[in-house]
Amino acid sequence: MKTTAKKINVAVAGATGYTGEELVRVLVRHPRARISYVSGKEDREVKIQEIFPYLRGKLDLECRPLSVDQAVEKSDLIFLSLPHTVSMQYVPQFLDAGKKVIDVSADYRLRDERIYEKFYKVPHKDAHNLKQAVYGLPETNREKIKSAHLVANPGCYPTGAILGLLPGVKQGLFEPASIRIDAKSGVTGAGRKADKALGFSEVNESFKAYKLFDHPHVPEIDQELSKAAKKEVSVVFVPHLLPLNRGILSTIYVNLKKKISTEGLIRVYQKFYAEEPFVKVYDTGLLPEIRNVAYTNFCDIGLRVDERKALAVIVTAIDNLDKGAAGQAVQNMNIMCGFEETDGF
């Protein structure tokens, strides 16, 4: 039985970034949440609806630099859509004030401080809360999310990769050492920032791989798949930049440990995700496309098996700003607060 309690007040810190804006877009129509505070990098007095004109008539809030005191005063739950390495400066203050926090950055995703420091190049400043954080992938951690005070929202690439591999890994169908992930993301995955490499004329009509072997999402994928496999998993992951605004398509190659057909593997996946509201496993012969999931919180999955080669190919599609970030954060809020998991979507 879901609660019918009154609306909760939520704050969005970092509301002017791509993910923060998407959080506002989803939350402003949420039947159980009221946006009561927003902050962003603004050096002038401005309202959020002036920054994003489509919010006129829907949200009337000042958007100023983050004030911990104001966010605490005005909200019950706080979304932190801040740059990596910044969130951990604020999380302890919000938790000490008794607020629930969903961190959309990477600061609380990795359990090992040493790995965090290796990939993000700074020491972790909040080891205590790092140990308390719950990894916010609902399809694997729903029960823990229900009682969490701090949720580490997953990264976009890991969401598509983990959901694509999870059923086969958990059921011992795959050779974990053979996992190869070829993932392609739209430009908003890099965040709203001034970077020549992300400009329109640099990205348009081009396509490139980047951060081979040292992308910070690699240890996150390894961590969660190792937990599912109950042994160490180390994947090969190659990300690419697409000349698109949003969306991620991941093509995953993995050797099979057991003989199974395409139809058999699809049945395994459909059974595994049968109760999941935001995962769709396609029928035989169908493969997902980015346009199928744009502006939604869905992860669509298509599967094929080459029985002669004992090879499975898994294709997943998500919107990097929704299921890969803001949408999944709202899904986590729904679980934490006892709302319908699909509220707001």
RAMO-V413860 format. One record per residue. SS is DSSP state (h for helix, s for strand, l for the rest). Layout:
{{SS} {SS}}
//
This chain:
{{l} {l} {l} {l} {l} {l} {l} {s} {s} {s} {s} {s} {s} {l} {l} {l} {l} {h} {h} {h} {h} {h} {h} {h} {h} {h} {h} {l} {l} {l} {l} {l} {s} {s} {s} {s} {s} {s} {s} {l} {l} {l} {l} {l} {l} {l} {s} {h} {h} {h} {h} {l} {h} {h} {h} {l} {l} {l} {l} {l} {l} {s} {s} {s} {l} {l} {l} {h} {h} {h} {h} {h} {h} {h} {l} {l} {s} {s} {s} {s} {l} {l} {l} {l} {l} {l} {h} {h} {h} {h} {h} {h} {h} {h} {h} {h} {l} {l} {l} {s} {s} {s} {s} {l} {l} {l} {l} {l} {l} {l} {l} {l} {h} {h} {h} {h} {h} {h} {h} {h} {l} {l} {l} {l} {l} {l} {h} {h} {h} {h} {h} {h} {l} {s} {s} {l} {l} {h} {h} {h} {h} {h} {h} {h} {h} {h} {l} {l} {l} {s} {s} {s} {l} {l} {l} {h} {h} {h} {h} {h} {h} {h} {h} {h} {h} {h} {h} {h} {h} {h} {l} {l} {l} {s} {l} {h} {h} {h} {l} {s} {s} {s} {s} {s} {s} {l} {h} {h} {h} {h} {l} {l} {l} {l} {l} {h} {h} {h} {l} {h} {h} {h} {h} {l} {l} {l} {l} {s} {s} {s} {l} {l} {l} {l} {l} {l} {l} {h} {h} {h} {h} {h} {h} {h} {h} {h} {h} {h} {h} {l} {l} {l} {l} {l} {l} {s} {s} {s} {s} {s} {s} {l} {l} {l} {l} {l} {l} {s} {s} {s} {s} {s} {s} {s} {s} {s} {l} {l} {l} {l} {l} {h} {h} {h} {h} {h} {h} {h} {h} {h} {h} {h} {l} {l} {l} {l} {l} {l} {s} {s} {s} {l} {l} {l} {l} {l} {l} {l} {l} {h} {h} {h} {l} {l} {l} {l} {l} {l} {s} {s} {s} {s} {s} {s} {s} {s} {l} {l} {l} {l} {s} {s} {s} {s} {s} {s} {s} {s} {l} {l} {l} {l} {l} {l} {l} {h} {h} {h} {h} {h} {h} {h} {h} {h} {h} {h} {h} {l} {l} {l} {l} {l} {l} {l} {l}}
//
